[in-house]
Amino acid sequence: MKGTITAFEAARGVGLIAPEDGGAAVGFRIEDVEVAKGMAVGEDVIFSVEVGDWYANRIRLLSAPRATRSRKLAAILAIFGGVLGLQKFYLGYPWIGILLLVGTMLFWWLAFLPVLAAMGLGVIEGVIYLILSDDAFEQRYMKRRRAWL
């Protein structure tokens, strides 16, 4: 649904949205907004409401840009370059990428088992990226900044 923010209390993290179709206003919580930066009264939003619920969820400001990271590219990088941490660099976790890269370079000569484990982890991460929806991927890895699985 489309609507407009009619009230917003930043201190409490709650507000009201008036649906475009003229229905009753619904409440929202700040944690249900994809990108809260720039939120203000009068902003147009897209949201959904579960049947029988008074709170909107999956709220997206129409003026807010969406994340620029591709879930499918992250999956390809994880499956084929996970042992080198390529997906971590791509998703914005450079220190974890460096840890994987240096760890692979050090342990490649000492023992093959840790490298094999890192390869398996990369494949598992890639499959998880492919299984998730675009919204779930964005929520987990872009907004909540979850670095591992």
LUMRODO-618523 format. One record per residue: residue number from 1; residue in one letter; x, y, z of N, C-alpha, C, O, CB in turn. Coordinates in steps of 0.1 Angstrom, whole numbers. Each point is the difference from the previous one (the first is absolute). Glycine has a CB too. Layout:
<sites>
<num NUM residuo A npx X npy Y npz Z capx X capy Y capz Z cpx X cpy Y cpz Z opx X opy Y opz Z cbpx X cbpy Y cbpz Z>
...
</sites>
This chain:
<sites>
<num 1 residuo M npx 8 npy -12 npz 0 capx -8 capy 12 capz 0 cpx 9 cpy 12 cpz 0 opx 11 opy 0 opz 4 cbpx -30 cbpy -12 cbpz 8>
<num 2 residuo K npx 13 npy 23 npz -17 capx 7 capy 13 capz 1 cpx -6 cpy 9 cpz 10 opx -12 opy -2 opz 3 cbpx 18 cbpy 0 cbpz -27>
<num 3 residuo G npx 1 npy 11 npz 30 capx -5 capy 9 capz 10 cpx 9 cpy 11 cpz 3 opx 11 opy 1 opz -6 cbpx -23 cbpy -20 cbpz 16>
<num 4 residuo T npx 9 npy 27 npz 0 capx 8 capy 12 capz 4 cpx 1 cpy 0 cpz 15 opx -9 opy -3 opz 7 cbpx 1 cbpy 16 cbpz -27>
<num 5 residuo I npx 20 npy -10 npz 25 capx 2 capy 1 capz 14 cpx -6 cpy 12 cpz 5 opx 3 opy 11 opz -4 cbpx 19 cbpy -23 cbpz 2>
<num 6 residuo T npx -32 npy 11 npz 11 capx -7 capy 11 capz 6 cpx 5 cpy 4 cpz 13 opx -3 opy 12 opz 5 cbpx -17 cbpy -19 cbpz -18>
<num 7 residuo A npx 26 npy -2 npz 21 capx 6 capy 4 capz 13 cpx 12 cpy -9 cpz 2 opx 0 opy -12 opz -4 cbpx -23 cbpy 19 cbpz 13>
<num 8 residuo F npx 33 npy -1 npz -2 capx 12 capy -8 capz 3 cpx 7 cpy 6 cpz 12 opx 3 opy 12 opz 1 cbpx 0 cbpy -18 cbpz -25>
<num 9 residuo E npx -2 npy -3 npz 34 capx 7 capy 4 capz 13 cpx 14 cpy -7 cpz 0 opx 0 opy -12 opz 3 cbpx -22 cbpy 16 cbpz 9>
<num 10 residuo A npx 32 npy 3 npz -15 capx 14 capy -6 capz -1 cpx 4 cpy -5 cpz 13 opx 7 opy -11 opz 1 cbpx -1 cbpy 26 cbpz -19>
<num 11 residuo A npx -9 npy -8 npz 29 capx 4 capy -5 capz 13 cpx -5 cpy -13 cpz 4 opx 7 opy -8 opz 6 cbpx -6 cbpy 32 cbpz 1>
<num 12 residuo R npx -14 npy -27 npz -10 capx -6 capy -13 capz 3 cpx 2 cpy -10 cpz -12 opx -2 opy -12 opz 2 cbpx -15 cbpy 24 cbpz 13>
<num 13 residuo G npx 20 npy -7 npz -27 capx 1 capy -9 capz -11 cpx -13 cpy -5 cpz -5 opx 0 opy -11 opz -5 cbpx 22 cbpy 5 cbpz 14>
<num 14 residuo V npx -32 npy 14 npz -9 capx -14 capy -5 capz -5 cpx -6 cpy 12 cpz -8 opx 4 opy 11 opz 1 cbpx -7 cbpy -26 cbpz 19>
<num 15 residuo G npx -7 npy 11 npz -28 capx -6 capy 10 capz -8 cpx -13 cpy -6 cpz -6 opx -4 opy -11 opz 3 cbpx 26 cbpy 22 cbpz -8>
<num 16 residuo L npx -28 npy -3 npz -4 capx -13 capy -4 capz -7 cpx 2 cpy 2 cpz -15 opx 7 opy 9 opz -4 cbpx -21 cbpy -2 cbpz 25>
<num 17 residuo I npx 7 npy -16 npz -28 capx 0 capy 1 capz -15 cpx -14 cpy 1 cpz -4 opx -8 opy -9 opz 4 cbpx 30 cbpy -4 cbpz -6>
<num 18 residuo A npx -26 npy 22 npz -7 capx -13 capy 1 capz -5 cpx 0 cpy -7 cpz -14 opx 8 opy 5 opz -9 cbpx -13 cbpy 17 cbpz 21>
<num 19 residuo P npx -2 npy -32 npz -14 capx 0 capy -7 capz -13 cpx -5 cpy 9 cpz -11 opx -9 opy 8 opz 2 cbpx 5 cbpy -30 cbpz 10>
<num 20 residuo E npx 9 npy 20 npz -24 capx -4 capy 8 capz -12 cpx -15 cpy -2 cpz -3 opx -6 opy 9 opz -5 cbpx 30 cbpy -11 cbpz -3>
<num 21 residuo D npx -29 npy -10 npz 11 capx -14 capy -4 capz -4 cpx -10 cpy 6 cpz 10 opx -12 opy -2 opz -2 cbpx 20 cbpy -19 cbpz -8>
<num 22 residuo G npx -4 npy 29 npz 20 capx -9 capy 6 capz 9 cpx -4 cpy -8 cpz 12 opx -9 opy 4 opz 7 cbpx 1 cbpy 9 cbpz -26>
<num 23 residuo G npx 14 npy -25 npz 21 capx -4 capy -8 capz 11 cpx 5 cpy 6 cpz 13 opx 6 opy 11 opz 0 cbpx -5 cbpy -31 cbpz -15>
<num 24 residuo A npx -3 npy 13 npz 26 capx 4 capy 4 capz 13 cpx 15 cpy 0 cpz 1 opx 7 opy -8 opz -5 cbpx -28 cbpy -1 cbpz 15>
<num 25 residuo A npx 26 npy 19 npz -3 capx 15 capy 1 capz 2 cpx 5 cpy -12 cpz 8 opx -7 opy -5 opz 9 cbpx 5 cbpy 31 cbpz -9>
<num 26 residuo V npx 14 npy -30 npz -3 capx 6 capy -11 capz 7 cpx 13 cpy 5 cpz 7 opx 7 opy 9 opz -5 cbpx -17 cbpy -26 cbpz -11>
<num 27 residuo G npx 14 npy 11 npz 27 capx 12 capy 3 capz 7 cpx 12 cpy -7 cpz -6 opx -2 opy -10 opz -8 cbpx -11 cbpy 14 cbpz 28>
<num 28 residuo F npx 25 npy 1 npz -17 capx 12 capy -7 capz -4 cpx 11 cpy 2 cpz 11 opx -1 opy 9 opz 7 cbpx -5 cbpy -7 cbpz -32>
<num 29 residuo R npx 15 npy -12 npz 25 capx 12 capy 1 capz 9 cpx 12 cpy 2 cpz -9 opx 1 opy -5 opz -11 cbpx -12 cbpy -10 cbpz 28>
<num 30 residuo I npx 20 npy 23 npz -12 capx 12 capy 4 capz -8 cpx 8 cpy -13 cpz -4 opx 6 opy 1 opz -11 cbpx -5 cbpy 21 cbpz 24>
<num 31 residuo E npx -1 npy -33 npz -6 capx 7 capy -12 capz -4 cpx -6 cpy -6 cpz -12 opx 6 opy -9 opz -6 cbpx 1 cbpy 6 cbpz 30>
<num 32 residuo D npx -19 npy 6 npz -28 capx -7 capy -5 capz -12 cpx 3 cpy 8 cpz -12 opx -5 opy -4 opz -11 cbpx -13 cbpy -5 cbpz 26>
<num 33 residuo V npx 26 npy 20 npz -14 capx 3 capy 8 capz -12 cpx 13 cpy -5 cpz -5 opx 10 opy -1 opz 7 cbpx -22 cbpy 21 cbpz 2>
<num 34 residuo E npx 13 npy -22 npz -22 capx 12 capy -5 capz -7 cpx 12 cpy 10 cpz 2 opx 10 opy -4 opz 5 cbpx -24 cbpy -8 cbpz -21>
<num 35 residuo V npx 12 npy 24 npz 12 capx 10 capy 11 capz 2 cpx -7 cpy 12 cpz 6 opx -7 opy 7 opz -6 cbpx 21 cbpy -15 cbpz -14>
<num 36 residuo A npx -11 npy 10 npz 33 capx -7 capy 10 capz 8 cpx 7 cpy 14 cpz -2 opx -6 opy 10 opz 4 cbpx -1 cbpy -27 cbpz 12>
<num 37 residuo K npx 18 npy 18 npz -23 capx 7 capy 12 capz -2 cpx -9 cpy 10 cpz -8 opx -4 opy -4 opz -11 cbpx 27 cbpy -8 cbpz 13>
<num 38 residuo G npx -25 npy 24 npz 2 capx -8 capy 9 capz -7 cpx -15 cpy -1 cpz 2 opx -7 opy 6 opz -7 cbpx 25 cbpy -6 cbpz -10>
<num 39 residuo M npx -22 npy -8 npz 26 capx -14 capy -2 capz 2 cpx -6 cpy 12 cpz 7 opx 6 opy 6 opz 9 cbpx -3 cbpy -31 cbpz -7>
<num 40 residuo A npx -14 npy 30 npz -7 capx -7 capy 12 capz 5 cpx -15 cpy -1 cpz -3 opx -4 opy -7 opz -9 cbpx 26 cbpy 21 cbpz 7>
<num 41 residuo V npx -29 npy -6 npz 9 capx -15 capy 1 capz -3 cpx -1 cpy 5 cpz -14 opx 7 opy 10 opz -4 cbpx -13 cbpy -5 cbpz 28>
<num 42 residuo G npx -3 npy -11 npz -32 capx -3 capy 4 capz -14 cpx 7 cpy -9 cpz -10 opx -2 opy 2 opz -12 cbpx -1 cbpy 21 cbpz 21>
<num 43 residuo E npx 12 npy -31 npz -4 capx 8 capy -9 capz -10 cpx -10 cpy -11 cpz -5 opx -8 opy -5 opz 8 cbpx 30 cbpy 9 cbpz 4>
<num 44 residuo D npx -21 npy -7 npz -24 capx -8 capy -11 capz -6 cpx 7 cpy -13 cpz 2 opx 13 opy -1 opz -1 cbpx -22 cbpy 16 cbpz -16>
<num 45 residuo V npx 2 npy -26 npz 20 capx 5 capy -13 capz 3 cpx -8 cpy -11 cpz -7 opx -11 opy 2 opz -4 cbpx 20 cbpy 7 cbpz 27>
<num 46 residuo I npx -2 npy -20 npz -24 capx -7 capy -13 capz -3 cpx 1 cpy -9 cpz 12 opx 10 opy -1 opz 6 cbpx -4 cbpy 3 cbpz -31>
<num 47 residuo F npx -17 npy -9 npz 28 capx -1 capy -8 capz 12 cpx -10 cpy -11 cpz -2 opx -7 opy 0 opz -9 cbpx 14 cbpy 20 cbpz 23>
<num 48 residuo S npx -7 npy -29 npz -4 capx -10 capy -11 capz 0 cpx -5 cpy -1 cpz 14 opx 6 opy 4 opz 10 cbpx 5 cbpy -16 cbpz -29>
<num 49 residuo V npx -23 npy 7 npz 20 capx -7 capy -2 capz 13 cpx -6 cpy -14 cpz 0 opx -7 opy -4 opz -10 cbpx 2 cbpy 29 cbpz 13>
<num 50 residuo E npx 8 npy -33 npz 7 capx -6 capy -13 capz 1 cpx -15 cpy 2 cpz 4 opx -4 opy 9 opz 6 cbpx 27 cbpy -20 cbpz 1>
<num 51 residuo V npx -31 npy 1 npz -12 capx -14 capy 1 capz 3 cpx -3 cpy 0 cpz 15 opx 6 opy -9 opz 7 cbpx -11 cbpy -3 cbpz -29>
<num 52 residuo G npx -3 npy 21 npz 27 capx -3 capy 1 capz 14 cpx 11 cpy 7 cpz 8 opx -1 opy 1 opz 13 cbpx -12 cbpy -21 cbpz -15>
<num 53 residuo D npx 23 npy 25 npz -4 capx 11 capy 7 capz 7 cpx -1 cpy 15 cpz -1 opx -5 opy 5 opz -10 cbpx 20 cbpy -25 cbpz 6>
<num 54 residuo W npx -11 npy 27 npz 14 capx -1 capy 15 capz 0 cpx 14 cpy 6 cpz -3 opx 1 opy 12 opz -1 cbpx -19 cbpy -13 cbpz 18>
<num 55 residuo Y npx 28 npy -7 npz -19 capx 13 capy 5 capz -3 cpx 5 cpy -4 cpz -14 opx -2 opy -11 opz -5 cbpx 7 cbpy 9 cbpz 29>
<num 56 residuo A npx 1 npy 12 npz -31 capx 6 capy -2 capz -13 cpx 13 cpy -7 cpz 2 opx 7 opy 1 opz 10 cbpx -19 cbpy 19 cbpz -20>
<num 57 residuo N npx 16 npy -28 npz 0 capx 13 capy -6 capz 0 cpx 6 cpy 1 cpz -14 opx -7 opy 4 opz -10 cbpx 1 cbpy -20 cbpz 28>
<num 58 residuo R npx 19 npy 12 npz -20 capx 7 capy 1 capz -12 cpx -2 cpy 14 cpz -7 opx -5 opy 1 opz -11 cbpx 3 cbpy -26 cbpz 8>
<num 59 residuo I npx 5 npy 35 npz 11 capx -2 capy 14 capz -4 cpx 12 cpy 5 cpz -8 opx 12 opy -2 opz 5 cbpx -27 cbpy 6 cbpz 15>
<num 60 residuo R npx 13 npy 2 npz -32 capx 11 capy 5 capz -8 cpx -3 cpy 14 cpz -4 opx -11 opy 2 opz -6 cbpx 17 cbpy -25 cbpz -2>
<num 61 residuo L npx 3 npy 32 npz 11 capx -2 capy 14 capz -5 cpx 2 cpy 0 cpz -15 opx 9 opy -6 opz -5 cbpx -1 cbpy 16 cbpz 27>
<num 62 residuo L npx -17 npy -3 npz -29 capx 1 capy 0 capz -14 cpx 12 cpy 9 cpz -5 opx 5 opy -3 opz -11 cbpx -30 cbpy 0 cbpz 10>
<num 63 residuo S npx 30 npy 12 npz 10 capx 11 capy 8 capz -4 cpx 13 cpy -7 cpz 4 opx 11 opy 5 opz -4 cbpx -25 cbpy 15 cbpz 7>
<num 64 residuo A npx 14 npy -31 npz 5 capx 12 capy -6 capz 4 cpx 6 cpy -10 cpz -10 opx -8 opy -7 opz -6 cbpx 0 cbpy 9 cbpz 29>
<num 65 residuo P npx 21 npy -1 npz -25 capx 6 capy -10 capz -10 cpx 1 cpy -14 cpz 6 opx 2 opy -1 opz 13 cbpx 11 cbpy 20 cbpz -23>
<num 66 residuo R npx -14 npy -29 npz 2 capx 1 capy -14 capz 5 cpx 15 cpy -3 cpz 0 opx 8 opy 6 opz -7 cbpx -31 cbpy -12 cbpz -2>
<num 67 residuo A npx 26 npy -5 npz 16 capx 14 capy -4 capz 0 cpx 5 cpy -4 cpz -14 opx -7 opy -4 opz -8 cbpx 4 cbpy -5 cbpz 32>
<num 68 residuo T npx 16 npy 11 npz -26 capx 6 capy -2 capz -13 cpx 7 cpy -13 cpz -2 opx 6 opy -2 opz -10 cbpx -4 cbpy 26 cbpz 8>
<num 69 residuo R npx -3 npy -33 npz 12 capx 7 capy -13 capz -1 cpx -9 cpy -10 cpz -6 opx -12 opy -2 opz 5 cbpx 26 cbpy 8 cbpz 15>
<num 70 residuo S npx -9 npy -13 npz -29 capx -8 capy -11 capz -7 cpx 2 cpy -13 cpz 8 opx 11 opy -5 opz 3 cbpx -8 cbpy 16 cbpz -25>
<num 71 residuo R npx -15 npy -17 npz 25 capx 0 capy -13 capz 7 cpx 6 cpy -11 cpz -9 opx 8 opy -8 opz 6 cbpx -28 cbpy 15 cbpz 7>
<num 72 residuo K npx 17 npy -7 npz -25 capx 5 capy -10 capz -9 cpx 15 cpy 1 cpz -2 opx 7 opy -10 opz -1 cbpx -29 cbpy 9 cbpz -11>
<num 73 residuo L npx 27 npy 13 npz 10 capx 15 capy 2 capz -1 cpx 7 cpy -4 cpz 12 opx 11 opy -6 opz 0 cbpx -15 cbpy 25 cbpz -16>
<num 74 residuo A npx -2 npy -16 npz 28 capx 6 capy -4 capz 13 cpx 1 cpy -15 cpz 1 opx 9 opy -6 opz 5 cbpx -18 cbpy 27 cbpz 6>
<num 75 residuo A npx -2 npy -28 npz -16 capx 0 capy -15 capz 0 cpx 11 cpy -5 cpz -9 opx 7 opy -10 opz 4 cbpx -32 cbpy 10 cbpz 1>
<num 76 residuo I npx 26 npy 5 npz -17 capx 11 capy -5 capz -9 cpx 14 cpy 2 cpz 6 opx 8 opy -9 opz -1 cbpx -23 cbpy 15 cbpz -19>
<num 77 residuo L npx 17 npy 6 npz 26 capx 13 capy 3 capz 6 cpx 2 cpy -10 cpz 12 opx 12 opy -5 opz 2 cbpx -13 cbpy 29 cbpz -9>
<num 78 residuo A npx -9 npy -27 npz 14 capx 1 capy -9 capz 12 cpx 3 cpy -14 cpz -5 opx 9 opy -7 opz 6 cbpx -24 cbpy 21 cbpz 7>
<num 79 residuo I npx 8 npy -19 npz -23 capx 2 capy -14 capz -5 cpx 14 cpy -2 cpz -6 opx 6 opy -10 opz 2 cbpx -31 cbpy 8 cbpz -6>
<num 80 residuo F npx 29 npy 12 npz -5 capx 12 capy -2 capz -7 cpx 12 cpy 6 cpz 6 opx 12 opy -3 opz -3 cbpx -26 cbpy 2 cbpz -17>
<num 81 residuo G npx 12 npy 11 npz 29 capx 11 capy 7 capz 6 cpx -1 cpy 2 cpz 15 opx 7 opy 8 opz 6 cbpx -4 cbpy 4 cbpz -27>
<num 82 residuo G npx -11 npy -20 npz 27 capx -2 capy 0 capz 14 cpx 12 cpy -3 cpz 8 opx 2 opy 6 opz 11 cbpx -25 cbpy -12 cbpz -15>
<num 83 residuo V npx 31 npy -2 npz -1 capx 13 capy -4 capz 7 cpx 9 cpy 13 cpz 1 opx 9 opy 0 opz 9 cbpx -11 cbpy -24 cbpz -16>
<num 84 residuo L npx 1 npy 33 npz -2 capx 8 capy 12 capz 0 cpx -7 cpy 12 cpz 6 opx 5 opy 11 opz 1 cbpx 6 cbpy -19 cbpz -21>
<num 85 residuo G npx -24 npy 6 npz 24 capx -8 capy 10 capz 7 cpx -5 cpy 11 cpz -10 opx -4 opy 11 opz 5 cbpx 18 cbpy -15 cbpz 15>
<num 86 residuo L npx -16 npy 1 npz -32 capx -4 capy 9 capz -10 cpx -14 cpy 6 cpz 3 opx -2 opy 12 opz -2 cbpx 16 cbpy -24 cbpz -15>
<num 87 residuo Q npx -23 npy 3 npz 22 capx -14 capy 5 capz 3 cpx 1 cpy 10 cpz 12 opx -9 opy 8 opz 0 cbpx -1 cbpy -30 cbpz -9>
<num 88 residuo K npx 19 npy 20 npz 18 capx 1 capy 9 capz 11 cpx 4 cpy 14 cpz -4 opx -5 opy 10 opz 5 cbpx 11 cbpy -30 cbpz 10>
<num 89 residuo F npx 4 npy 20 npz -24 capx 4 capy 13 capz -5 cpx -11 cpy 7 cpz -7 opx -3 opy 12 opz 2 cbpx 26 cbpy -20 cbpz -5>
<num 90 residuo Y npx -31 npy 1 npz -5 capx -11 capy 5 capz -8 cpx -11 cpy 5 cpz 9 opx -6 opy 11 opz -3 cbpx 11 cbpy -27 cbpz -15>
<num 91 residuo L npx -8 npy 9 npz 29 capx -11 capy 4 capz 9 cpx 4 cpy 11 cpz 10 opx -8 opy 4 opz 8 cbpx -1 cbpy -27 cbpz -11>
<num 92 residuo G npx 22 npy 27 npz 3 capx 4 capy 10 capz 9 cpx 6 cpy -4 cpz 13 opx -1 opy 7 opz 10 cbpx -16 cbpy 7 cbpz -21>
<num 93 residuo Y npx 22 npy -26 npz 12 capx 7 capy -5 capz 12 cpx 15 cpy -3 cpz -3 opx 4 opy -11 opz -1 cbpx -26 cbpy 1 cbpz 9>
<num 94 residuo P npx 29 npy 21 npz -10 capx 14 capy -2 capz -5 cpx 9 cpy -7 cpz 10 opx 9 opy -8 opz -4 cbpx -12 cbpy 29 cbpz -9>
<num 95 residuo W npx 1 npy -19 npz 26 capx 9 capy -7 capz 9 cpx -2 cpy -15 cpz 0 opx 9 opy -8 opz 2 cbpx -9 cbpy 28 cbpz 12>
<num 96 residuo I npx -13 npy -24 npz -15 capx -2 capy -15 capz -1 cpx 5 cpy -5 cpz -13 opx 6 opy -11 opz -1 cbpx -27 cbpy 13 cbpz 15>
<num 97 residuo G npx 20 npy 6 npz -25 capx 6 capy -4 capz -13 cpx 15 cpy -2 cpz 1 opx 6 opy -10 opz -5 cbpx -24 cbpy 22 cbpz -7>
<num 98 residuo I npx 25 npy -3 npz 19 capx 14 capy 0 capz 2 cpx 4 cpy -13 cpz 8 opx 9 opy -7 opz -3 cbpx -7 cbpy 32 cbpz 2>
<num 99 residuo L npx -10 npy -27 npz 12 capx 2 capy -12 capz 8 cpx -1 cpy -13 cpz -8 opx 9 opy -9 opz 1 cbpx -18 cbpy 21 cbpz 19>
<num 100 residuo L npx -1 npy -13 npz -29 capx -1 capy -12 capz -8 cpx 11 cpy -1 cpz -10 opx 6 opy -11 opz -2 cbpx -31 cbpy 12 cbpz 5>
<num 101 residuo L npx 29 npy 10 npz -9 capx 10 capy 0 capz -10 cpx 14 cpy -3 cpz 6 opx 7 opy -9 opz -6 cbpx -20 cbpy 26 cbpz -7>
<num 102 residuo V npx 16 npy -11 npz 24 capx 13 capy -3 capz 6 cpx 0 cpy -14 cpz 6 opx 10 opy -7 opz -1 cbpx -7 cbpy 32 cbpz 6>
<num 103 residuo G npx -14 npy -29 npz 1 capx -1 capy -13 capz 5 cpx 2 cpy -11 cpz -10 opx 6 opy -10 opz 2 cbpx -21 cbpy 19 cbpz 15>
<num 104 residuo T npx 9 npy -7 npz -29 capx 2 capy -9 capz -11 cpx 14 cpy -1 cpz -5 opx 5 opy -11 opz -2 cbpx -29 cbpy 16 cbpz -5>
<num 105 residuo M npx 30 npy 7 npz 6 capx 14 capy 0 capz -4 cpx 10 cpy -7 cpz 10 opx 9 opy -7 opz -4 cbpx -14 cbpy 29 cbpz -9>
<num 106 residuo L npx 2 npy -20 npz 26 capx 9 capy -6 capz 10 cpx -3 cpy -15 cpz 1 opx 10 opy -8 opz 0 cbpx -10 cbpy 30 cbpz 12>
<num 107 residuo F npx -12 npy -26 npz -11 capx -3 capy -14 capz 2 cpx 0 cpy -9 cpz -12 opx 0 opy -12 opz 1 cbpx -14 cbpy 20 cbpz 17>
<num 108 residuo W npx 15 npy -2 npz -30 capx 1 capy -8 capz -12 cpx 12 cpy -9 cpz 0 opx 0 opy -11 opz -4 cbpx -12 cbpy 29 cbpz -9>
<num 109 residuo W npx 23 npy -12 npz 18 capx 13 capy -8 capz 0 cpx 1 cpy -9 cpz 13 opx 7 opy -10 opz -1 cbpx 3 cbpy 29 cbpz -12>
<num 110 residuo L npx -17 npy -15 npz 23 capx 1 capy -8 capz 13 cpx -9 cpy -12 cpz 0 opx 4 opy -11 opz 4 cbpx 3 cbpy 32 cbpz 8>
<num 111 residuo A npx -20 npy -18 npz -15 capx -10 capy -11 capz 1 cpx -11 cpy 3 cpz -10 opx -5 opy 11 opz -1 cbpx 11 cbpy -15 cbpz 26>
<num 112 residuo F npx -10 npy -6 npz -32 capx -11 capy 2 capz -9 cpx -14 cpy 0 cpz 6 opx -9 opy 5 opz -6 cbpx 24 cbpy -16 cbpz -11>
<num 113 residuo L npx -16 npy 5 npz 29 capx -13 capy -1 capz 6 cpx -7 cpy 14 cpz 3 opx -11 opy 1 opz -3 cbpx 19 cbpy -23 cbpz 13>
<num 114 residuo P npx -1 npy 32 npz -4 capx -6 capy 13 capz 2 cpx -4 cpy 7 cpz -13 opx -11 opy 6 opz 0 cbpx 25 cbpy -4 cbpz 21>
<num 115 residuo V npx -7 npy -4 npz -31 capx -3 capy 6 capz -13 cpx -13 cpy -7 cpz -6 opx -8 opy 6 opz -5 cbpx 32 cbpy 0 cbpz 1>
<num 116 residuo L npx -24 npy -19 npz 6 capx -12 capy -7 capz -4 cpx -13 cpy 4 cpz 8 opx -11 opy 1 opz -6 cbpx 26 cbpy -21 cbpz -1>
<num 117 residuo A npx -13 npy 23 npz 19 capx -11 capy 4 capz 9 cpx -4 cpy 14 cpz -5 opx -12 opy 3 opz 0 cbpx 20 cbpy -16 cbpz 20>
<num 118 residuo A npx 1 npy 22 npz -23 capx -3 capy 13 capz -5 cpx -8 cpy 0 cpz -14 opx -9 opy 7 opz -2 cbpx 29 cbpy 2 cbpz 14>
<num 119 residuo M npx -16 npy -19 npz -20 capx -7 capy -2 capz -13 cpx -14 cpy -4 cpz 3 opx -9 opy 5 opz -7 cbpx 31 cbpy -11 cbpz -5>
<num 120 residuo G npx -24 npy -4 npz 21 capx -13 capy -4 capz 3 cpx -9 cpy 11 cpz 6 opx -12 opy 1 opz -4 cbpx 22 cbpy -24 cbpz 8>
<num 121 residuo L npx -4 npy 31 npz 4 capx -7 capy 11 capz 6 cpx -5 cpy 10 cpz -11 opx -11 opy 5 opz 0 cbpx 25 cbpy -7 cbpz 21>
<num 122 residuo G npx -5 npy 4 npz -31 capx -4 capy 9 capz -11 cpx -11 cpy -5 cpz -8 opx -9 opy 7 opz -4 cbpx 32 cbpy 0 cbpz 3>
<num 123 residuo V npx -23 npy -20 npz -2 capx -11 capy -7 capz -7 cpx -13 cpy 1 cpz 8 opx -10 opy 3 opz -6 cbpx 27 cbpy -18 cbpz -6>
<num 124 residuo I npx -16 npy 12 npz 25 capx -12 capy 1 capz 8 cpx -6 cpy 14 cpz 0 opx -12 opy 2 opz -1 cbpx 21 cbpy -21 cbpz 15>
<num 125 residuo E npx 0 npy 29 npz -12 capx -4 capy 14 capz 0 cpx -7 cpy 4 cpz -14 opx -10 opy 6 opz 0 cbpx 28 cbpy 0 cbpz 16>
<num 126 residuo G npx -12 npy -11 npz -27 capx -5 capy 3 capz -13 cpx -14 cpy -6 cpz -2 opx -9 opy 7 opz -5 cbpx 32 cbpy -6 cbpz -4>
<num 127 residuo V npx -25 npy -13 npz 14 capx -13 capy -6 capz -1 cpx -11 cpy 8 cpz 9 opx -11 opy 1 opz -4 cbpx 22 cbpy -24 cbpz 0>
<num 128 residuo I npx -6 npy 27 npz 16 capx -9 capy 8 capz 8 cpx -4 cpy 13 cpz -7 opx -12 opy 4 opz 1 cbpx 22 cbpy -14 cbpz 20>
<num 129 residuo Y npx -1 npy 16 npz -27 capx -3 capy 13 capz -7 cpx -10 cpy -3 cpz -11 opx -9 opy 9 opz -2 cbpx 32 cbpy 0 cbpz 7>
<num 130 residuo L npx -22 npy -20 npz -12 capx -9 capy -3 capz -11 cpx -14 cpy -4 cpz 5 opx -10 opy 3 opz -6 cbpx 29 cbpy -11 cbpz -7>
<num 131 residuo I npx -20 npy 2 npz 25 capx -12 capy -4 capz 6 cpx -8 cpy 12 cpz 5 opx -13 opy 0 opz -1 cbpx 23 cbpy -22 cbpz 7>
<num 132 residuo L npx -3 npy 32 npz 0 capx -7 capy 11 capz 5 cpx -7 cpy 9 cpz -11 opx 5 opy 0 opz -11 cbpx 12 cbpy 0 cbpz 30>
<num 133 residuo S npx -28 npy 6 npz -15 capx -6 capy 10 capz -9 cpx 9 cpy 13 cpz 0 opx 8 opy 1 opz 9 cbpx -32 cbpy -11 cbpz -5>
<num 134 residuo D npx 22 npy 18 npz -14 capx 7 capy 13 capz 0 cpx -2 cpy 8 cpz 12 opx 10 opy 6 opz 6 cbpx -12 cbpy -6 cbpz -31>
<num 135 residuo D npx -10 npy 1 npz 30 capx -3 capy 7 capz 12 cpx 7 cpy -6 cpz 12 opx 5 opy 8 opz 9 cbpx -27 cbpy -1 cbpz -19>
<num 136 residuo A npx 21 npy -20 npz 12 capx 6 capy -6 capz 11 cpx 16 cpy 1 cpz 0 opx 6 opy 2 opz 10 cbpx -25 cbpy -18 cbpz -9>
<num 137 residuo F npx 24 npy 15 npz -13 capx 15 capy 2 capz -2 cpx 4 cpy 14 cpz 4 opx 9 opy 2 opz 8 cbpx -9 cbpy -18 cbpz -27>
<num 138 residuo E npx -8 npy 26 npz 14 capx 3 capy 14 capz 4 cpx -1 cpy 3 cpz 15 opx 8 opy 6 opz 6 cbpx -16 cbpy 1 cbpz -29>
<num 139 residuo Q npx -3 npy -13 npz 29 capx -2 capy 2 capz 14 cpx 12 cpy -7 cpz 8 opx 5 opy 7 opz 9 cbpx -30 cbpy -7 cbpz -13>
<num 140 residuo R npx 29 npy -12 npz 1 capx 10 capy -7 capz 7 cpx 14 cpy 5 cpz -1 opx 7 opy 2 opz 9 cbpx -22 cbpy -21 cbpz -11>
<num 141 residuo Y npx 19 npy 22 npz -11 capx 14 capy 3 capz -2 cpx 3 cpy 15 cpz -3 opx 11 opy 4 opz 2 cbpx -10 cbpy -27 cbpz -11>
<num 142 residuo M npx -11 npy 31 npz 5 capx 2 capy 14 capz -2 cpx -4 cpy 8 cpz 12 opx 7 opy 9 opz 4 cbpx -10 cbpy -13 cbpz -29>
<num 143 residuo K npx -9 npy 1 npz 30 capx -5 capy 8 capz 12 cpx 5 cpy -4 cpz 13 opx 5 opy 8 opz 8 cbpx -25 cbpy -4 cbpz -21>
<num 144 residuo R npx 19 npy -17 npz 16 capx 5 capy -5 capz 13 cpx 14 cpy -3 cpz 0 opx 6 opy -3 opz 11 cbpx -28 cbpy -7 cbpz -8>
<num 145 residuo R npx 29 npy 11 npz -14 capx 14 capy -2 capz -2 cpx 5 cpy -14 cpz 6 opx 10 opy 0 opz 8 cbpx -7 cbpy 25 cbpz -7>
<num 146 residuo R npx -10 npy -35 npz -4 capx 4 capy -13 capz 5 cpx 11 cpy -6 cpz -9 opx -3 opy -2 opz -12 cbpx -21 cbpy -2 cbpz 21>
<num 147 residuo A npx 35 npy 2 npz -4 capx 12 capy -4 capz -8 cpx 1 cpy -14 cpz -4 opx 5 opy -4 opz -11 cbpx 6 cbpy 22 cbpz 22>
<num 148 residuo W npx -16 npy -27 npz -2 capx 1 capy -14 capz -3 cpx -13 cpy -7 cpz -1 opx -10 opy 4 opz 6 cbpx 31 cbpy -4 cbpz 7>
<num 149 residuo L npx -22 npy -10 npz -22 capx -12 capy -8 capz -2 cpx -12 cpy 7 cpz 5 opx -11 opy -5 opz -1 cbpx 24 cbpy -16 cbpz 2>
</sites>
